[in-house]
Amino acid sequence: MAATAPPNKDHKDHKLGVPKLDEPQLQAGGGSAAATAKARTVESLTPTLSKYLKTIHDEADKKYQLATKDGLTKWLSEEQKAPLSDAETLQDGSVSHFANYFTTGLGNVMKPSQPVDSAFPISNYFISSSHNTYLTGNQLASDSSVDAYKNVLLRGCRCVEIDVWDGEPPSSSSSEDEAAGSNVSKPKKEKKDKLSLRKRLELRFGRKGSPPKEDKSKEASSTAKEPTNSDRVTPWVSNSTTRAEPRVLHGFTLTSDMPFRSVCETIRDYAFVSSSLPLIVSLEVHTSPEQQDIMVEIMKQYWSGMLVDLPLDPSEPADNIKLPTLKELENKILVKVKRSVQKPVTSSAKPAALQTPGELSQASTKESAVSDATNSDSSDNPDNPSAPKPKVIESLSKLGVYFGGYSFKGLNTPEANIPTHIFSLSEKALVEVHETNPAALFTHNKHFFMRAYPKGLRLNSSNLNPTVFWRQGVQIVALNWQRWDGGMMLNEAMFAGTPGWVLKPEGYRSTSPGKTLKDALPRHSLDLSIEFFAGQNIPLPPEEDDPKDFKPYVKVEIHVEKPEERQGEPIPGGGKSTKGDAKKKTKSQRTTDPDFGRETLEFKGIGGVTEELTFVRFKVMDDERLGDDLAAWACFRLDRLQPGVRMLHLYNSNGVISKGVLLVRIKKTVSKA
């Protein structure tokens, strides 16, 4: 594996970046960074922060008499809502011990994550998930790298994606071998060379005139560049016969490729370093049957002892295998792949709510199926005599023991009731299903898996708004981890400090009687007040190197469910925006150690709040004339945003934990709406 990341071709886009290889666990996005000591502790205090901590101490001492045990206990319970065990760090309540309370991590604004309850079937969890994991930049011309897999796995990702295409034989010194190996691909390459870049992109992203997806693998195999010697991972030769091996790349684009074998090796080495909970490998298969055989061989070779290739209970019937609990799958790799054969199913475990759901409109169903076929691992109808044979061979399909992919044709189809099925839909298709049949969608996702992914036309690797899909019960919301935007900040908030699997709220679980999003959970009203004392060591935004020119202000955004979401109505903007639904900002300062003078931002009567699915985002922006630049940020799930005087730790604009902190006081009241 390469020791350093490939050069970044997207250097002008500051939201894109190559994988961080030195201490990737300090890079946010998937949850692991929040658990590091650097995300909780403060090395030293500036005079401004020290001054405010003394002021806060003196005010609390006057009210509670912190030198007494009862006074400390009362301050912790009333003001901080903190465990009484924190009194051990506060000791005699002196100013020095009071400051120590905040610098050692106990005064962190984020509530520590609780151990995950792993006793539920695996469909009852949200999963920290990556889209196009192999890419280091945009969808068109960036590099593919095994370092991208290493990066996301060390950051807490629990679902990675691999797009696999036919490989080409290694270079041979024999001209006869060379000719034999190119007698099929060469004519097609000449044909491909005549296509403009625009036409090639149209083919990839499903515009008018796009050929069936099964034709693309043949074309891609003749045009993508051959792996170099430095890219190859031994053994490249099997049984003393030189052979082509599958490659990983973004088909019909200018992205580079790498061997499938090297990706499997990297996954083997890093799958369970940051988490012991199961890893899902989502395969998008574009390879020929012969290359699929090699895929199976490679996965079994590298993932031996980790790969789930048979049901845990072999006595269960093939079409009614029950989903295991999370606990049963620790340190296991689960493959998500297309099912090769679809058989009519009559499941006795069929939920009552799914027996007679309203039909999707013909237009919506067609649109969803087309979107799925264009961008995901869709299958052909085996009952159609004119359709080609299923793309995925049986031996590969069988590896999808608990994640068998099917084309989405509706929520009342036979495959929609197979316990181990999964539907993958683009954000646009999923929003349409929500607007057409919200009750059936919500009920489906309580029992069965669904995956949402960014639409194909997000060429710059921008991300969807994951909160919209989590609130629909979608377990796997796949994001571009190389893109630093609101989507990844919200993903960090959902999974911060966790092992990458988060138990759904009670009303979203298979054990809950709720049948619609509206009655799944009670909604509340939120009053939130944030008093800003000061900050220190605020990182500068990209391309800003003079602290004297830095004018920071803090923007606070609340991300909450829209009324249209729970009513099943069209979601404003199609749910694409990652901007907050309520937002306010402080006045601008002019230093990396700003004194906010106890300025307070207040949000009153924010309705539709469920604490597990409402998020608060802090963005430190640089006040500029022509567009303000992001300098630092932090994002929290509302139920983990702790009240009281708190240290708020900041990530820089590239998502890496910084030395920057804000000293704030949080007042939070959640009441019945």
C-alpha positions as CSV (number, residue, x, y, z in Angstrom):
1,M,0.0,0.0,0.0
2,A,1.2,3.5,-0.8
3,A,2.9,5.3,2.0
4,T,1.6,8.7,1.0
5,A,-1.6,9.9,-0.5
6,P,-1.8,10.6,-4.2
7,P,-1.6,14.2,-5.4
8,N,-4.8,16.2,-5.0
9,K,-6.3,17.2,-8.4
10,D,-8.9,19.3,-6.6
11,H,-6.6,21.8,-4.9
12,K,-8.9,24.7,-5.7
13,D,-11.9,23.2,-4.0
14,H,-11.2,23.5,-0.3
15,K,-14.1,21.2,0.6
16,L,-12.3,18.3,-1.2
17,G,-9.2,16.6,0.1
18,V,-7.0,13.5,-0.3
19,P,-7.2,11.0,2.6
20,K,-5.5,12.1,5.8
21,L,-2.9,9.4,6.6
22,D,-1.2,10.7,9.6
23,E,-3.6,10.1,12.5
24,P,-6.8,9.8,10.4
25,Q,-8.6,9.1,13.7
26,L,-8.4,12.8,14.4
27,Q,-10.4,13.6,11.3
28,A,-14.1,13.9,11.9
29,G,-17.0,12.7,9.8
30,G,-17.7,9.2,11.0
31,G,-17.5,9.3,14.8
32,S,-14.1,8.2,16.0
33,A,-12.5,11.7,16.3
34,A,-14.8,12.7,19.1
35,A,-13.4,9.8,21.2
36,T,-9.8,11.0,21.1
37,A,-8.2,12.9,24.0
38,K,-7.5,15.8,21.7
39,A,-11.2,16.3,21.1
40,R,-11.9,16.6,24.9
41,T,-8.9,18.2,26.6
42,V,-7.3,21.6,26.5
43,E,-3.5,21.9,26.9
44,S,-3.4,25.5,28.2
45,L,-5.7,28.5,28.7
46,T,-5.3,32.0,27.3
47,P,-5.6,35.0,29.7
48,T,-9.0,35.7,28.3
49,L,-10.4,32.3,28.9
50,S,-8.7,32.2,32.4
51,K,-10.4,35.5,33.2
52,Y,-13.8,34.2,32.2
53,L,-13.4,31.0,34.1
54,K,-12.5,32.9,37.3
55,T,-15.6,35.1,36.8
56,I,-17.8,32.1,36.3
57,H,-16.3,30.5,39.3
58,D,-16.8,33.5,41.5
59,E,-20.5,33.8,40.4
60,A,-21.1,30.2,41.1
61,D,-19.3,30.3,44.4
62,K,-21.4,33.2,45.5
63,K,-24.6,31.3,44.8
64,Y,-23.6,27.8,45.8
65,Q,-20.5,28.0,48.1
66,L,-18.3,25.7,46.0
67,A,-15.9,25.1,48.9
68,T,-18.6,22.9,50.5
69,K,-19.5,19.4,49.4
70,D,-23.2,20.3,49.3
71,G,-22.5,23.5,47.2
72,L,-20.5,21.5,44.6
73,T,-23.2,18.9,44.4
74,K,-25.9,21.5,43.9
75,W,-23.9,23.3,41.2
76,L,-23.3,20.1,39.3
77,S,-26.9,18.9,39.5
78,E,-28.7,22.2,38.9
79,E,-26.4,24.1,36.5
80,Q,-24.3,21.4,34.8
81,K,-26.8,18.5,34.9
82,A,-23.7,16.5,35.4
83,P,-22.9,13.3,37.4
84,L,-22.0,13.9,41.0
85,S,-18.8,11.9,40.5
86,D,-17.4,15.0,38.8
87,A,-17.0,16.5,42.3
88,E,-13.8,14.4,42.6
89,T,-12.1,16.6,40.0
90,L,-13.4,19.8,41.5
91,Q,-12.1,18.8,44.9
92,D,-12.2,21.9,47.1
93,G,-13.9,24.0,44.6
94,S,-11.0,26.4,44.2
95,V,-10.4,28.4,41.0
96,S,-7.5,26.1,39.9
97,H,-9.6,22.9,40.3
98,F,-12.6,24.6,38.7
99,A,-10.4,25.4,35.6
100,N,-9.0,21.8,35.7
101,Y,-12.6,20.6,35.4
102,F,-12.9,22.2,32.0
103,T,-9.5,21.4,30.6
104,T,-9.5,17.7,31.4
105,G,-12.6,16.9,29.5
106,L,-15.3,16.7,32.1
107,G,-16.6,20.1,31.0
108,N,-17.0,19.1,27.4
109,V,-20.1,20.3,25.7
110,M,-20.8,16.9,24.1
111,K,-22.2,14.2,26.3
112,P,-20.1,11.0,26.1
113,S,-21.6,8.2,24.0
114,Q,-23.1,5.3,25.8
115,P,-22.3,1.6,25.0
116,V,-24.4,0.5,22.1
117,D,-27.2,-2.0,22.9
118,S,-26.3,-4.8,20.5
119,A,-29.2,-7.1,21.3
120,F,-31.5,-5.9,18.4
121,P,-31.6,-7.3,14.8
122,I,-29.2,-5.3,12.6
123,S,-32.0,-3.5,10.8
124,N,-32.6,-1.5,14.0
125,Y,-29.5,0.7,13.7
126,F,-28.2,3.7,11.8
127,I,-24.8,2.9,10.2
128,S,-22.0,5.3,9.5
129,S,-21.6,4.8,5.7
130,S,-19.4,5.9,2.8
131,H,-20.2,6.4,-0.9
132,N,-17.7,5.8,-3.7
133,T,-15.2,5.1,-0.9
134,Y,-12.3,4.6,-3.4
135,L,-12.3,8.2,-4.6
136,T,-10.0,10.9,-3.2
137,G,-11.8,13.8,-4.8
138,N,-14.5,14.6,-7.3
139,Q,-16.5,12.1,-9.3
140,L,-14.9,12.9,-12.7
141,A,-11.1,13.1,-12.6
142,S,-9.8,12.3,-9.1
143,D,-7.6,9.4,-8.1
144,S,-8.7,6.1,-6.7
145,S,-6.6,5.0,-3.7
146,V,-6.5,2.2,-1.1
147,D,-5.6,5.0,1.3
148,A,-9.2,6.2,1.1
149,Y,-10.4,2.9,2.6
150,K,-7.8,3.0,5.3
151,N,-8.8,6.6,6.1
152,V,-12.5,6.0,6.5
153,L,-12.1,2.7,8.4
154,L,-9.9,4.4,10.9
155,R,-12.4,7.2,11.2
156,G,-15.2,4.8,12.2
157,C,-16.9,4.0,8.9
158,R,-18.9,0.8,8.9
159,C,-20.1,0.5,5.3
160,V,-17.8,1.0,2.4
161,E,-18.5,0.8,-1.3
162,I,-16.5,-0.8,-4.1
163,D,-17.2,-0.4,-7.8
164,V,-15.7,-3.3,-9.6
165,W,-14.9,-3.6,-13.3
166,D,-13.1,-6.0,-15.6
167,G,-9.3,-5.9,-15.4
168,E,-6.8,-6.2,-18.1
169,P,-3.9,-8.7,-18.2
170,P,-0.5,-7.5,-17.0
171,S,2.0,-6.4,-19.6
172,S,3.8,-9.3,-21.3
173,S,7.2,-9.5,-23.1
174,S,5.6,-11.8,-25.6
175,S,4.1,-10.0,-28.6
176,E,1.9,-13.0,-29.2
177,D,0.5,-12.8,-25.7
178,E,0.0,-9.1,-26.0
179,A,-1.8,-9.5,-29.3
180,A,-4.0,-12.3,-27.9
181,G,-4.9,-10.2,-24.8
182,S,-5.9,-7.2,-26.9
183,N,-7.8,-8.8,-29.8
184,V,-11.1,-7.9,-28.2
185,S,-10.5,-4.7,-26.4
186,K,-8.5,-2.8,-29.0
187,P,-11.3,-2.2,-31.5
188,K,-13.6,-1.0,-28.7
189,K,-11.0,1.4,-27.4
190,E,-10.7,3.0,-30.8
191,K,-14.4,3.4,-30.8
192,K,-14.4,4.9,-27.3
193,D,-11.6,7.3,-28.2
194,K,-14.0,8.9,-30.7
195,L,-16.4,9.9,-27.9
196,S,-16.1,13.3,-26.4
197,L,-15.7,13.7,-22.7
198,R,-19.2,15.1,-22.5
199,K,-20.6,12.1,-24.3
200,R,-18.7,9.8,-21.9
201,L,-20.1,11.6,-18.9
202,E,-23.6,11.4,-20.3
203,L,-23.2,7.7,-20.6
204,R,-22.0,7.4,-17.0
205,F,-24.6,9.6,-15.5
206,G,-27.7,8.3,-17.3
207,R,-28.7,11.0,-19.7
208,K,-30.7,10.5,-22.8
209,G,-29.2,7.9,-25.1
210,S,-27.5,6.0,-22.2
211,P,-26.9,2.3,-23.1
212,P,-28.1,-0.4,-20.7
213,K,-25.8,-0.7,-17.8
214,E,-24.7,-4.2,-18.7
215,D,-23.0,-2.9,-21.8
216,K,-20.8,-0.5,-19.8
217,S,-18.5,-3.0,-18.2
218,K,-17.3,-4.2,-21.7
219,E,-16.5,-0.7,-22.7
220,A,-14.8,0.3,-19.5
221,S,-12.6,-2.8,-19.5
222,S,-11.0,-1.6,-22.8
223,T,-10.5,2.0,-21.8
224,A,-9.4,2.4,-18.2
225,K,-5.7,2.4,-17.7
226,E,-3.8,-0.8,-16.9
227,P,-2.5,-1.1,-13.3
228,T,1.2,-0.2,-13.0
229,N,3.8,-2.5,-11.4
230,S,3.8,-0.4,-8.3
231,D,0.0,-0.8,-8.0
232,R,0.0,-4.5,-8.1
233,V,-0.4,-6.6,-4.9
234,T,1.1,-10.1,-5.0
235,P,0.0,-12.6,-6.0
236,W,-1.0,-11.1,-9.4
237,V,-0.3,-14.5,-11.1
238,S,-2.5,-17.4,-10.2
239,N,-1.5,-21.1,-10.9
240,S,1.5,-19.8,-12.9
241,T,-0.9,-18.3,-15.5
242,T,-0.9,-14.6,-16.1
243,R,-4.5,-13.4,-15.8
244,A,-6.5,-10.2,-15.6
245,E,-7.9,-9.3,-12.2
246,P,-10.8,-7.0,-11.4
247,R,-10.2,-3.3,-10.9
248,V,-11.9,-0.6,-8.8
249,L,-12.7,2.7,-10.4
250,H,-15.6,5.1,-11.2
251,G,-16.7,3.8,-14.6
252,F,-17.0,6.1,-17.6
253,T,-15.1,9.0,-16.0
254,L,-11.4,10.1,-15.9
255,T,-10.8,8.7,-12.4
256,S,-7.9,6.3,-12.0
257,D,-8.2,2.7,-11.1
258,M,-6.6,0.2,-8.7
259,P,-6.6,-3.6,-8.2
260,F,-9.6,-5.1,-6.4
261,R,-7.1,-7.3,-4.6
262,S,-5.4,-4.4,-3.0
263,V,-8.7,-3.0,-1.7
264,C,-9.6,-6.3,-0.1
265,E,-6.2,-6.4,1.5
266,T,-6.6,-2.9,3.0
267,I,-10.1,-3.8,4.3
268,R,-8.7,-6.9,5.9
269,D,-6.0,-4.9,7.7
270,Y,-8.1,-2.0,8.9
271,A,-11.7,-3.3,9.1
272,F,-11.7,-3.7,12.9
273,V,-9.1,-1.3,14.2
274,S,-11.5,1.4,15.3
275,S,-14.6,-0.7,15.9
276,S,-15.4,-4.4,16.5
277,L,-18.9,-4.0,15.1
278,P,-19.6,-5.5,11.7
279,L,-18.4,-3.9,8.4
280,I,-20.6,-3.9,5.4
281,V,-18.9,-4.0,2.0
282,S,-21.3,-2.8,-0.7
283,L,-20.3,-4.2,-4.1
284,E,-21.4,-2.6,-7.4
285,V,-20.6,-5.3,-9.9
286,H,-19.7,-4.4,-13.5
287,T,-17.5,-7.4,-14.2
288,S,-17.9,-10.5,-16.4
289,P,-18.7,-13.9,-14.9
290,E,-15.1,-14.9,-15.1
291,Q,-13.9,-11.9,-13.2
292,Q,-16.7,-12.4,-10.7
293,D,-15.2,-15.8,-10.0
294,I,-11.9,-14.1,-9.2
295,M,-13.7,-11.6,-7.0
296,V,-15.1,-14.4,-4.9
297,E,-11.7,-16.1,-4.7
298,I,-10.0,-12.9,-3.6
299,M,-12.5,-12.0,-0.9
300,K,-12.5,-15.5,0.6
301,Q,-8.7,-15.4,0.5
302,Y,-8.2,-12.1,2.2
303,W,-11.2,-12.1,4.6
304,S,-10.9,-15.7,5.8
305,G,-12.3,-16.0,9.3
306,M,-14.1,-12.6,9.0
307,L,-16.3,-13.1,6.0
308,V,-19.9,-14.1,6.6
309,D,-20.5,-16.5,3.7
310,L,-23.2,-18.7,5.3
311,P,-26.2,-17.9,7.5
312,L,-25.4,-18.1,11.2
313,D,-28.3,-20.6,11.4
314,P,-27.9,-23.0,8.5
315,S,-31.3,-24.6,9.2
316,E,-33.2,-21.5,8.2
317,P,-34.9,-21.6,4.8
318,A,-33.1,-19.6,2.1
319,D,-35.9,-17.2,1.4
320,N,-36.7,-16.5,5.1
321,I,-33.4,-16.1,6.8
322,K,-33.8,-13.9,9.8
323,L,-31.5,-11.0,10.4
324,P,-29.1,-11.7,13.3
325,T,-28.5,-9.3,16.2
326,L,-25.7,-6.9,16.1
327,K,-23.9,-8.8,18.9
328,E,-23.8,-11.9,16.8
329,L,-21.8,-10.2,14.1
330,E,-18.9,-8.7,15.9
331,N,-15.7,-8.6,13.9
332,K,-17.5,-9.9,10.8
333,I,-17.5,-8.6,7.2
334,L,-20.9,-8.6,5.5
335,V,-21.2,-8.4,1.8
336,K,-24.0,-6.4,0.1
337,V,-24.4,-7.6,-3.5
338,K,-27.1,-8.2,-6.1
339,R,-29.2,-11.3,-5.7
340,S,-28.8,-13.4,-8.9
341,V,-32.2,-14.9,-8.9
342,Q,-35.5,-13.5,-7.7
343,K,-38.1,-16.0,-6.6
344,P,-41.7,-15.3,-5.5
345,V,-41.8,-15.2,-1.7
346,T,-44.6,-15.9,0.8
347,S,-43.2,-14.9,4.1
348,S,-44.9,-15.8,7.3
349,A,-42.9,-13.0,9.0
350,K,-44.5,-10.4,6.7
351,P,-45.5,-7.3,8.8
352,A,-49.2,-6.6,8.8
353,A,-48.5,-3.0,7.8
354,L,-46.9,-4.1,4.6
355,Q,-49.6,-6.5,3.5
356,T,-51.8,-4.0,1.7
357,P,-49.9,-0.8,1.3
358,G,-51.1,1.7,-1.3
359,E,-49.6,1.3,-4.8
360,L,-46.9,3.6,-5.8
361,S,-47.9,5.7,-8.8
362,Q,-46.8,4.3,-12.1
363,A,-44.6,7.3,-12.8
364,S,-43.0,7.3,-9.4
365,T,-42.3,3.6,-9.5
366,K,-40.8,3.9,-13.0
367,E,-38.7,6.9,-12.0
368,S,-37.4,5.0,-8.9
369,A,-36.6,1.9,-10.8
370,V,-34.8,3.9,-13.5
371,S,-32.8,5.8,-10.9
372,D,-31.9,2.6,-9.2
373,A,-30.8,1.0,-12.5
374,T,-28.8,3.9,-13.5
375,N,-26.8,4.4,-10.3
376,S,-27.0,1.2,-8.3
377,D,-26.6,-2.5,-8.6
378,S,-30.0,-3.2,-10.2
379,S,-31.0,-6.5,-11.8
380,D,-32.9,-7.5,-14.9
381,N,-36.3,-9.3,-14.8
382,P,-35.6,-13.0,-15.2
383,D,-39.1,-13.6,-16.5
384,N,-38.5,-11.4,-19.5
385,P,-37.2,-13.8,-22.2
386,S,-35.5,-10.9,-24.1
387,A,-33.6,-9.8,-21.0
388,P,-30.0,-10.9,-20.6
389,K,-28.9,-13.3,-18.0
390,P,-28.5,-12.0,-14.4
391,K,-25.3,-10.1,-14.1
392,V,-24.2,-11.6,-10.8
393,I,-23.1,-15.2,-10.7
394,E,-24.5,-17.5,-8.0
395,S,-21.2,-17.9,-6.1
396,L,-20.9,-14.1,-5.7
397,S,-24.6,-13.6,-5.1
398,K,-24.5,-16.1,-2.2
399,L,-22.0,-13.9,-0.4
400,G,-24.8,-11.4,0.2
401,V,-26.2,-13.5,3.0
402,Y,-27.9,-10.7,4.9
403,F,-27.7,-7.9,2.3
404,G,-29.2,-9.2,-1.0
405,G,-29.8,-6.3,-3.4
406,Y,-32.9,-6.0,-5.5
407,S,-34.1,-3.4,-8.0
408,F,-36.7,-1.3,-6.3
409,K,-40.1,-1.7,-8.0
410,G,-42.3,-0.9,-5.1
411,L,-42.9,-1.7,-1.4
412,N,-45.6,-4.3,-2.1
413,T,-43.5,-6.6,-4.3
414,P,-42.5,-10.1,-3.1
415,E,-38.9,-9.2,-2.7
416,A,-39.9,-6.3,-0.4
417,N,-40.7,-8.9,2.3
418,I,-37.6,-11.0,2.1
419,P,-36.0,-10.5,5.5
420,T,-32.5,-10.2,4.1
421,H,-33.2,-7.9,1.1
422,I,-32.0,-4.3,0.7
423,F,-33.1,-1.6,-1.6
424,S,-30.6,1.1,-2.8
425,L,-32.2,4.3,-4.0
426,S,-30.9,7.7,-5.0
427,E,-31.9,10.7,-2.9
428,K,-34.3,11.8,-5.5
429,A,-36.0,8.4,-5.9
430,L,-36.3,8.0,-2.1
431,V,-37.9,11.4,-1.6
432,E,-40.4,10.5,-4.3
433,V,-41.3,7.3,-2.5
434,H,-41.8,9.2,0.7
435,E,-44.1,11.7,-1.0
436,T,-46.1,8.9,-2.6
437,N,-46.4,6.3,0.2
438,P,-44.9,7.6,3.4
439,A,-46.5,5.1,5.8
440,A,-45.4,2.1,3.8
441,L,-41.9,3.5,3.5
442,F,-41.6,4.1,7.3
443,T,-43.0,0.6,8.1
444,H,-40.7,-1.1,5.6
445,N,-37.6,0.6,7.2
446,K,-38.6,-0.6,10.7
447,H,-38.1,-4.2,9.5
448,F,-35.9,-4.2,6.4
449,F,-32.7,-2.5,5.1
450,M,-32.6,0.5,2.8
451,R,-29.7,2.5,1.5
452,A,-29.7,6.1,0.3
453,Y,-26.9,7.6,-1.8
454,P,-26.2,10.9,-3.5
455,K,-27.6,11.4,-7.0
456,G,-25.2,10.8,-9.8
457,L,-25.1,14.4,-11.0
458,R,-23.3,15.5,-7.8
459,L,-20.1,15.7,-9.8
460,N,-18.2,17.6,-7.2
461,S,-18.9,14.9,-4.6
462,S,-21.3,17.1,-2.6
463,N,-23.5,15.3,-0.1
464,L,-27.2,14.9,0.5
465,N,-28.8,15.9,3.8
466,P,-28.6,12.7,5.8
467,T,-31.1,13.8,8.5
468,V,-34.0,13.7,6.0
469,F,-33.4,10.0,5.4
470,W,-32.6,9.0,8.9
471,R,-36.0,10.4,9.9
472,Q,-37.5,8.1,7.3
473,G,-35.7,5.2,9.1
474,V,-33.1,4.6,6.4
475,Q,-30.2,2.7,8.0
476,I,-27.5,3.3,5.4
477,V,-27.1,6.9,4.3
478,A,-24.0,6.8,2.1
479,L,-21.9,10.0,2.0
480,N,-18.8,11.2,0.2
481,W,-16.3,11.2,3.0
482,Q,-13.7,13.2,1.0
483,R,-16.1,16.1,0.8
484,W,-16.3,18.6,3.8
485,D,-19.8,19.9,3.8
486,G,-22.9,20.0,6.0
487,G,-23.7,16.4,5.2
488,M,-20.5,15.1,6.7
489,M,-20.8,17.4,9.7
490,L,-24.2,16.0,10.5
491,N,-22.9,12.5,10.0
492,E,-20.2,13.2,12.6
493,A,-22.9,14.5,15.0
494,M,-24.9,11.3,14.6
495,F,-22.0,8.9,15.2
496,A,-19.6,11.0,17.4
497,G,-17.7,8.7,19.8
498,T,-19.7,5.6,18.8
499,P,-18.4,2.4,17.1
500,G,-20.3,3.3,13.9
501,W,-23.7,1.7,14.7
502,V,-26.3,3.7,16.5
503,L,-29.5,2.2,17.8
504,K,-32.6,3.9,16.3
505,P,-35.0,5.8,18.5
506,E,-37.6,3.5,20.0
507,G,-40.4,4.4,17.7
508,Y,-38.2,3.5,14.7
509,R,-37.5,-0.1,15.8
510,S,-39.1,-3.3,14.7
511,T,-40.5,-3.8,18.2
512,S,-42.4,-0.6,18.1
513,P,-46.1,-0.5,17.2
514,G,-45.9,2.8,15.4
515,K,-47.0,2.7,11.8
516,T,-46.2,6.1,10.5
517,L,-43.5,8.7,10.9
518,K,-46.0,11.0,12.5
519,D,-46.8,8.6,15.4
520,A,-43.4,7.1,15.8
521,L,-42.1,9.6,18.4
522,P,-43.5,12.5,20.4
523,R,-42.5,15.9,19.2
524,H,-41.4,18.7,21.5
525,S,-40.7,22.4,21.6
526,L,-37.2,23.7,22.1
527,D,-35.9,26.8,23.8
528,L,-32.1,27.0,23.4
529,S,-29.8,29.8,24.7
530,I,-26.1,29.9,24.0
531,E,-23.9,32.5,25.9
532,F,-20.5,33.0,24.3
533,F,-17.7,34.0,26.6
534,A,-14.5,33.7,24.5
535,G,-12.6,31.4,22.2
536,Q,-8.9,30.5,21.8
537,N,-6.7,29.1,19.1
538,I,-9.4,29.3,16.4
539,P,-7.9,27.9,13.2
540,L,-7.6,30.1,10.2
541,P,-9.6,29.3,7.1
542,P,-7.9,28.0,3.9
543,E,-5.6,30.5,2.1
544,E,-5.7,32.9,5.1
545,D,-2.3,33.2,6.7
546,D,-2.4,36.5,8.6
547,P,-4.3,36.3,11.9
548,K,-4.7,40.1,11.8
549,D,-7.0,39.7,8.8
550,F,-9.1,37.1,10.5
551,K,-12.6,38.3,11.6
552,P,-14.4,35.4,13.2
553,Y,-18.0,35.1,14.1
554,V,-20.0,32.1,15.2
555,K,-23.1,31.0,13.3
556,V,-25.5,28.6,15.1
557,E,-27.9,26.4,13.1
558,I,-30.6,24.1,14.3
559,H,-31.5,21.2,12.0
560,V,-35.0,20.0,12.8
561,E,-37.7,17.9,11.1
562,K,-39.9,19.9,8.8
563,P,-43.7,19.6,9.1
564,E,-43.8,18.2,5.5
565,E,-41.6,15.3,6.5
566,R,-43.9,13.8,9.1
567,Q,-47.1,14.7,7.0
568,G,-45.7,12.8,3.9
569,E,-45.9,16.0,1.8
570,P,-43.3,17.2,-0.7
571,I,-40.2,18.2,1.3
572,P,-39.1,21.8,0.5
573,G,-36.2,21.8,-1.9
574,G,-36.4,18.0,-2.2
575,G,-34.5,17.7,1.1
576,K,-31.3,18.6,-0.6
577,S,-30.3,21.6,1.5
578,T,-28.0,21.0,4.5
579,K,-28.5,24.5,5.9
580,G,-30.1,24.9,9.3
581,D,-33.8,25.5,9.7
582,A,-33.2,28.2,12.3
583,K,-30.0,30.2,12.5
584,K,-28.4,33.1,14.2
585,K,-24.9,34.5,14.5
586,T,-22.7,36.5,16.9
587,K,-20.9,39.8,16.1
588,S,-17.6,39.6,14.4
589,Q,-14.3,39.8,16.3
590,R,-10.7,40.3,15.0
591,T,-8.4,37.7,16.5
592,T,-7.9,33.9,16.7
593,D,-8.6,34.4,20.5
594,P,-11.9,36.2,20.4
595,D,-13.6,37.8,23.3
596,F,-17.4,37.6,22.7
597,G,-18.2,39.6,25.8
598,R,-20.9,37.1,26.9
599,E,-23.0,37.7,23.8
600,T,-26.1,35.4,23.9
601,L,-28.0,33.8,21.0
602,E,-31.5,32.6,21.8
603,F,-33.9,30.3,19.9
604,K,-37.4,30.2,21.2
605,G,-40.2,27.8,20.5
606,I,-38.6,25.6,17.9
607,G,-41.3,23.0,17.1
608,G,-41.2,19.4,15.8
609,V,-38.2,18.5,17.9
610,T,-37.2,14.9,18.6
611,E,-33.9,15.1,20.5
612,E,-32.3,12.0,18.8
613,L,-32.9,13.4,15.3
614,T,-32.4,17.1,15.8
615,F,-29.0,18.6,15.4
616,V,-27.2,21.8,16.4
617,R,-24.3,23.0,14.3
618,F,-21.7,25.7,15.2
619,K,-19.7,27.3,12.3
620,V,-16.9,29.8,12.9
621,M,-16.8,31.9,9.8
622,D,-14.4,34.6,8.6
623,D,-16.3,37.8,7.9
624,E,-15.4,38.8,4.4
625,R,-16.8,41.2,1.8
626,L,-17.3,38.6,-0.9
627,G,-18.4,35.4,0.8
628,D,-17.5,34.3,4.3
629,D,-15.0,31.4,4.6
630,L,-15.4,28.5,7.0
631,A,-12.7,28.5,9.6
632,A,-13.9,25.8,12.1
633,W,-17.0,23.9,13.1
634,A,-18.7,21.5,15.5
635,C,-22.0,19.7,15.3
636,F,-24.0,17.8,17.9
637,R,-27.1,15.7,18.2
638,L,-29.5,17.6,20.5
639,D,-29.7,14.9,23.1
640,R,-25.9,15.0,23.5
641,L,-25.6,18.8,23.7
642,Q,-25.0,19.2,27.5
643,P,-26.3,22.2,29.4
644,G,-24.2,24.4,31.7
645,V,-20.8,26.1,31.3
646,R,-19.0,24.0,28.7
647,M,-15.9,23.8,26.5
648,L,-16.8,23.4,22.8
649,H,-14.0,21.8,20.8
650,L,-13.7,22.7,17.1
651,Y,-12.7,20.9,14.0
652,N,-10.9,22.9,11.3
653,S,-12.3,23.4,7.8
654,N,-10.8,20.0,6.7
655,G,-12.5,18.2,9.5
656,V,-9.4,17.7,11.7
657,I,-9.7,18.3,15.4
658,S,-7.9,21.5,16.3
659,K,-6.7,23.2,19.4
660,G,-9.6,25.7,19.0
661,V,-12.2,25.9,21.7
662,L,-15.2,28.1,22.6
663,L,-16.2,28.7,26.2
664,V,-20.0,28.8,26.3
665,R,-23.0,28.4,28.6
666,I,-25.8,26.3,27.2
667,K,-29.4,26.5,28.5
668,K,-31.7,23.9,26.9
669,T,-35.4,23.4,27.6
670,V,-37.3,20.7,25.8
671,S,-41.0,20.6,26.5
672,K,-44.1,19.0,25.0
673,A,-45.3,21.0,21.9
